[in-house]
Amino acid sequence: MKKLLALVLALALALSLASTASALNDLKYDLQGNTVKIRLWDNVNPYAEDVSEVDKAAWLPRYEAIKEAYNCDFEFYTSTSEWDDMPAEWILSVSGGAPAWHVTNNLSSMWVMNLAANGALADISAALEEIEMPQLFKDASLTGGARYGFITGFPGPEGLVFNRAMIQEAGMEYDPGEMFKMGKWDYDSFYNYMVELQSKLPEGTYAFFIDPNYWGIFAPPANGGQMAVHTDFTLGLTSDEYIETFELLEKLIAAGCVRPVNRSEEGDPDYWGTPSATFDQGVEVAMTHRAGWQMGGLTNNGLDWGFVPYPWGSGATLKTEGDYTSLENYYGSYYDMGLTGSVLKGVEVDFPGMDAEYVTKALVHLAYDLLFSEEEKADIQAKADPDYELEPEGQFNDELSAELHTWLKKHTIFNPIANLNSAGLGMSYGGEVSLYGLTRKPFDDGTSIRSTFEAAVPEIEASFRDAGYIK
């Protein structure tokens, strides 16, 4: 039986090689018989002893075809470090002139800032110019003007969710999704809606709850693409649009529309647990922020819920009254994803006599050819068409929520705030200020928003200089 299975696999491999090899490496990169070191994460190594026959049948033909198309061999890298220590290991390998791996199928964007600051990643922008995909996919890792990886699907932006039953019982004429669809979700409309809703809710119930940190990640991009820190390391938290966004939140709190945060026994604010204890249970809060992975739990809890993007202020423009799709300078935000095609700096050392940019381009194309079938690549290319229609996700209870979320997915930008914090940035000289903590500070301490943010600028810029991001 085993001999028969081996024969079937060998025949399948031969047929697959014949059908796929001709479609690979259109630009004819030649790695001259050298060995490519691949870092795999949650992907199949078809040469491993413990690989299943099914996985081997699926992946071995691809690897063998790539070997032929790119004139190379493969070696598979396994880290010797714990998860949090991996970037340090790779930085040391690059600085020592012996990069630990050449190309990877999945690199956490949370590491990019740190790796880039230490000169451990190659800029793959030139290679991406040769691959047809939406610019958004190429810009997913844009840092300081360089690109260090790509994604192959529209990321899931986060937004606000609302309790439809609670809002209907309060007697509101429209729910938040309907307001957005009508183009009536600008800051004035949003504020007036929340104040009216608050006046109609039962005592002890609030129109809104939000972690100021989440507000700082997701609300400013909807107001002209502002962020605390942009991908070129310029600061946005003192811009008029960013301040306007936070002044709206301050105004909502002053009007009594925002539920106070729960406190721990020690008196510390519990921003993470408060929505779970209120909105998720269908009590006390009519609208809050929830990530995509949290939305399924709302349905399981029996909530009649809907999705609406964040409101917009003076930084965005509604070109056609009543048509939300005419919004300009409005963006959703995402901040964490797995990047494909990342290449360590200096890998040309393992490809004697070959130019660094040539090797980098070859490795990016190799990864793209290896990891994605011809059908998958055709789908990625199709998404670059401005008229491409994205299929709505299935976790929504109503068509309008799905429609608004789908529109938002195609209007997203990368927000580096999570990466900056994971790299230890936004804090220096004792770690008294962080980009996370800073957005909460005016509300925890009762200080002025503008003066609080402006006072932190020298410290944040100092931390960027310490990390080598700015001079």
N, C-alpha and C positions, 0 to 999 in steps of 0.2 A: 504493500500500500504506500509506504514512504517513497519507494522508488518511482511509483506512478505519479505521486504528488510532485516529486522533484522534477520529473519529466514535464509535467503540465506547467510548472512554474518556469522552467527553462524555455519552453515554447512560448509562454505568455511574455516572458522577458524579451525574447527575440522579436516577436511581433510588435511589442510596444516600442522597442528601440527603433525599429524600422519606421514606425509611424510618427514618432515624436522628434527624432534627432534632426530632421530636416527643418523643423519649425523653431529650433533653438538658435540662440546666438546670431541673430540677423546681422549684427555689426562685425562679426568674425573676430572677436577678441581671442587671442592665443596666449595661454598661460604657460606655454613651452614645457609642459610635462611636470611643472612644479606642484607641490602639495598645498591644497587649500585647507586651512584649519577652521572648522566650523564650530561655533558655539550654538548648541541646540537648547531650546527651552520649550518643554511640552510638545516636542515633535519627535518623529520616529527616526532612529538610526537603523537603517535596514541591514547593516552589517553586524549589528550586535548579536551576541550569542543567544540572548533571551528574547529577541524580537519574535513576535507571532508570525505565523506563515501568512496570515491575512495582511498584516502590515508590510511584511517583506514583499508580497506580491504587488502591493499598491505603490511602494516607494522605491524599491530596488531598481525598477526600470528607469525611473526618473534620474536617480544618481548615476547610473551607468550611461544614460544618454548625455547627461551633463559632462561627464568625464570625457566622452568622445567629442562633444561639441566645443568644449573649452580647452581641450588638451591638458588635463590636470588629473590629479589624484586627490583623495580626501583623507583627512585626519580629524578626529572628533575630540574637541576640548571639553574637559570636565574641571570645573573650578575646585580648588582645594579650600576655599574660604566659605564661611557662613554668609548668608544672604546679604546682610548689611555691610560686610567687609569686602564684597566682590569688587566694587569700584576701586578701592585702594589697591587691591591685588593687580588689577589691570593697569592702573596708573603706574605702578612700580614696574610692571613688565615693559611698558612703553618707554619709560624713562631709562630703563636698563638696556634698551635696544633690542629686546626680544619679545614683541607683542604676543600676548597669551593666545589670542585667536585672531582670525582675519575678518570674518563676517559672521553675523548672527541673524537668526530668524525672529528674535524677540528681545528687545532691550527696553527696560522700564524707563519711561520718560522722566521719572523721578531722579534718575542718575545723570541725566544729560548735562545739566548745568555744571555739576562737579567734574565730570569727565572732560567737558569742553574747557573749563577754566584751567585744568591741569594739562591741556594739550594732548589728551589721550584719544581723541576721536578725529577722524578724517572728515572734511567737508565733502559731502557727496552731491552737492548742487549740480556740478557739471554732468554727472551720470544721470541725474533725474531729468535733465533737459532732454535726454534721449528716450525717455519713457513717457508714453501718453497716459496721463491720469489727471484728475482734477488738481488744480494748483493747491487747493486746501490739503490734499493728501501729502503733497510735497512740503508744504509749509508747517506740517504738524510738529516738526522738531526745530523750527527756525529759532536760532539762538545767536544773538550778536551778528546777524547777517549771514550765518552759515547754516547749512542743513545737515543733520546727522542721522537721518532715517526717514522712513515714509510709512504711511498707513494705507490700507486698501479698502476702507469703507468709511462712510460718513459717520463721524463720532456722535454719540448720544448726548446732546446738550441737556443740561438740567434746567428746571424752571420751577414755577409755583404750582401747587395743587390746591384745590378747594373742595369743600364739602358741599355738594350741590343741594342736598336735602336741607342742610342748615340754612343755606342762603335763600332757598325757596320758602322755607317756613318763616323766615324773617320778612318776606314780602317784597324782596327786591325784584324789579321788573326784568332785569337781565342778569345772567351769571357772568363771572369774569371772562370766560372764553368768548361769550357773545360780545362783550364789550370790546375785546381785542379785535375780533373779526370786523366790527364796525369802525375800527380805527379810533376808538375812544378809550385808549389805555395810556395816553400821555400822562405826565405827572399831575397836572391839574385834575384831569378826569379820574385818575387813580385815587388821588387824595380824597376827592369829593365822594367817590364811590365807597371808600373805606369808612369815611366819617358817617355816611348815611347808613351803611350796614351796621356799624357799631351802635348807632342810635336805635336800631330795630332788634338787635339781638337780646336774648334774655340776660338778666343780671348775672355776672360771673362768667360771661362768655365774651370772647374777644374776636375781632375781625381778623387779626393777624398775629403770627409769631414768626420771628426770624432771628437767626444768629447773625450779628453784625459782620462776622467774618464771611459767612456765606453771601450776605448782601454785597460785601466788598468784592467778592469773586465774580458774581453773576450779574449784579445790577449795573455797574459802570459800563461793561461792554455793550449793553443794550442802549446806552446813552452816548453813542458816538465812538464805540470801540475803546473806551478808556479802561485802564487797569492800574493797579497800584504800581506795578513795574511792567514796562513793555519788553518785548523780546530783544530789543536793542539796548536794554538796560537803562533807558531813560525812565524817569519817574513820572507817573501819571497821577499819583495820589494828591498832588496839590493843584491839578488842573481845575478849571472852573466846572467842567462837566462832572468830574469825580466828586468834588465838594458838593455840587448841586444834588447829586445822588444821595449822599449821606445826610444832607440837610433835609431831604424829603423824609428819610427814615426818622430823623430827629423830630420833625413836624408831626409825623404819625404817632410817635410815642407821646408827645405833648398833648395830642388830641385824645389820648386814652384808647387808641385803636390796637395797640400792641401788647400782648400778654407779657407780664414780667417773667423773667427766666426763673426756673426752679433753682433752689439752692441746696447744696449738700449739707450734711450735719456740721461740717466745718465752716459753712457759710460761703463756699465757693460757687460761682454760677455754673449751672449744668446746661449749657447750650445744646449739647448733643442729646441728652435724655429728655428734654422738655417736649419736643414735638412727638416723640414716641409715647409719652405719657398722656398726651392731650389729643392732638389731631388724629394720630393713628388709631386712637380708641373711639373716635367720633364724638369727642367732648371738648368743650371750652374754647377751641380754636377753629375758625372757619377757613383759614387759608395759611399755608406755610410752604417752606421749601422741602422738596423731596427729590432724591436721586432716582434714576430709572430702576435700580435694583431694589428700591424700597417700595415702588408702586404696587408690585404684586401683593405685598402684605396688606395694602389698603383694601384690595378686593377681597382677600381672605378674611379680613375683619368685617366684611359686609358693608363697607362704605360706598355710597353713591358719590364718586369723586370725579373731578375733571382736571384738565391740565391747561395752564395759560402761561405764556412767556412773561418775563419781567416787563414792567412799564418802561417808557422812554421819556427823556427830558429834552432839553434844548439841543443836545448833541445829535439827535436824529431828526429826520424830516419826513413827514407823511406827504408825498407828492400829490396824491389824489385822495381827496376827502372820502372817507368811508371804505377805502381799499387798503387793508393792512399790507398787502403784497407790494405796495408802492413805497414802503418804508425804505429810506436811504440812511446809511451810516448806523444801521441797527444790526447788532450781532449777538448771537448766543455765545456761550463760552464753554470750553472743556479744558481739562487740566491734567489728565492722566491717561496714558494709553501705552500699549506695547508697540515699539517701533521695529520695523523690518529693514534689513539692508545696512545696518550700522556697521562701520568698518573702523578698526583701531588705527591710530596714526602710526606711520612707520612700517606698515606691513610689507612694503617693497623690499625690505631687507631679506625676506624669504623668497624673493623672486629676482635673483641676481641679474643685473644688467637691464632691468626693466624700469621704465619711468613710473614715478609714484602715482601720478594722475591716471595713467593708463591702467595700472594695477587696480586702483580704487574703482574706476569705471567698470572694469571687467568683473570685479567681485560683486558690485551692486547688480549688474545685469545677470550674473550667475545666480545670485540669490533669488532674483525675480523669476527667472526661468525655472529654477529648482522648486520653489515653494508654491508656485501657482500654475495650474493647468492652462492649456490654451483657452478653454472655455472661461475660466476665471479671469484670465488676462483680458479677454474680449469684453467681459462685463465691467472690468475696471476702466477700460478705454471708453466704453459707452457712457460711463458716469461723467466723463469730461465734457460731454455735450451739454451746453447750457439749457437745452430743452429736455434733458433727461428727467423722467418722472420716477421719483423715489417711492417705493412701496411703503405705506404706513406700517408702523410696528403694531403688534397685536395685543399689547398689554392695556390698551385704553378701553374705557367703557363706552365711549361715544365717538362718533365720526369727527366732530369738530375738534376734540382734543387730539385725535390722531392727525388731523389736517394741520393744526397749528404746530405740533411737534415736528412733523415732517418738513414743514416750511422752515422751521428753526434749524433743523439739521443741515440745511444747505446754506445757512447764513451763520456759520460758526467761525470763531477764531481761537487760537491757542493762547491760553492764559498761563503764564509760567509761575504763578504764585506758589503752587505746591512744590515745584522743582526748586525754587529759590529757598524755600524753608528746609527742604531735605538736604540741600547743600550747605546749610548753616548760614544762609545769607539773611539780610534784614536784621541781623543782630551782631553786635561787636562790643568791645570794651565792657565785658561782664555780662553780655547777653540780656540787657535790660529791655531792649526793644526788638520785637519780631513783627513781620508783616501780618501774621495771624493776630497777635495780641494788640497790635496798633489799631486795627479796625474796631476792636471792642472797647478800647480805652476811653473814648469820649462818653460812651454809654455806661460803662462801669464806674467811671470817676466823675462824671458830670462836667467834663471839661469842654472847651470849644473845639469843634471839629477842625476848623482850618488851622488854628494855632497848634493843636495837637499834632496834626499831620506835618505841618511846616517845621515844627521843632524836631521831628524825627529825621528829617532829610539829611542833615550832616552825618548822623550816625549810620544811616542806611548806605549812603555813598561811601563812607569810610569802610564799611564791611565789603562793599563791592571792590574797592581798591585792594583790601586785604586779600580778596579772592582772585585778584588779577583781572576782573571783568572790565574795569574802567581804569584809566590812568589818573 
